[in-house]
C-alpha cells in the first residue's frame, strides 16, 4: 500500500474504531444504570430525607422566626452588627418580592451540599497532606473536576439517577468540593515545621499533632476552602435547576428562557445576597476561632 492509499484508509479505520468504542461504552453504561441505578439511588435516601425535611422546616416555619434564627447565627458567626442589619434588610427584601420559598430551598440544598463537602473534603485533604502518593493520585482527579464543563458531568448523573434533588445535589458537590480538598491539604502542609518539631519534642503522636496542632493552625485556610465551596455551590444552583433542583435557579432559568428581565435580576440578586452573607460569616468565624485557639495556647 502506497502513502496516498494509506491516508485514505486510516481515517475510515479510525472512524469505525471510534464508533465501536462509543457504542460499547454507551451500552455498558446503560446496562450499569439499569442494573444498579435503583440501588445507588436508595443509598442516598438518608440524604434525601434530611434535605426534604430541612426544606419543609424552613419553608413551613413562619418567616419572621426563620429570619430571627438566621440573624442570631449571623451575629454569632460574625459579631458584626452592620452585617446583621444588612442581612435583615436583605431578607425582608427577599420576602417582600415573593422569593422566600425559593430562597429557603436554595439555603437547604446549599447547607446540605456544604456539610457533605466538608465531611468528604477534609478527610481527603488530610490524607493528601500526609502522603505524596495520595496527593499525586488525587490532584489530577481534582483538575478534571474543576476544568470539565458542568454540563458534561450532568449527563452521567442524570442517566444514572434521573432528574431530581439527589442528582442535582451530587452535581453541586462534584463541582464545589475541589477547593475544600485542595485548601485543607495546603493548610496542613503550610504548618511551620518548627511547631511540629516542638510537638514531637513533647511526645505528641501523629493523631495528637493532627488534631491539636496542624488542624487548628490550618483553620484559616480550611475556612477559605469552605468559602470557596459555598461560592461554587451557589454558582451551580442555576445549572442544577435544569435537572430538577428547586430554588432560586429555576426562576433565573425561566427568566432566561422567556426574557423576563425583572425576574432574572431579582432572583440573581437573592443569590448574590446569600453568597455575601455566607462569605462574610464564615470568614469572620474562622478568624475568631483561630484567635481563640492562639489565645488558649498562650
Secondary structure, 3 states (H helix, E strand, C coil): CCHHHHHHHHHHHHHHHHHHHHHHHHHHHHHHHHHHHHHHHHHCHHHHHHHHHHHHHHHHCCHHHHHHHHHHHHHHHHCCHHHHHHHHHHHHHHHHCCCHHHHHHHHHHHHHHHHHHHHHHHHHHHHHHHCHHHHHHHHHHHHHHHHCCHHHHHHHHHHHHCCCHHHHHHHHHHHHHHHHHHHHHHHHHCCCHHHHHHHHHCCCCHHHHHHHHHHHHCHHHHHHHHHHHHHHHHHHHHHHHHHCCCCHHHHHHHHHHHCCHHHHHHHHHHHHHHHHHHHHHHHHHHHHHHHHHHHHHC
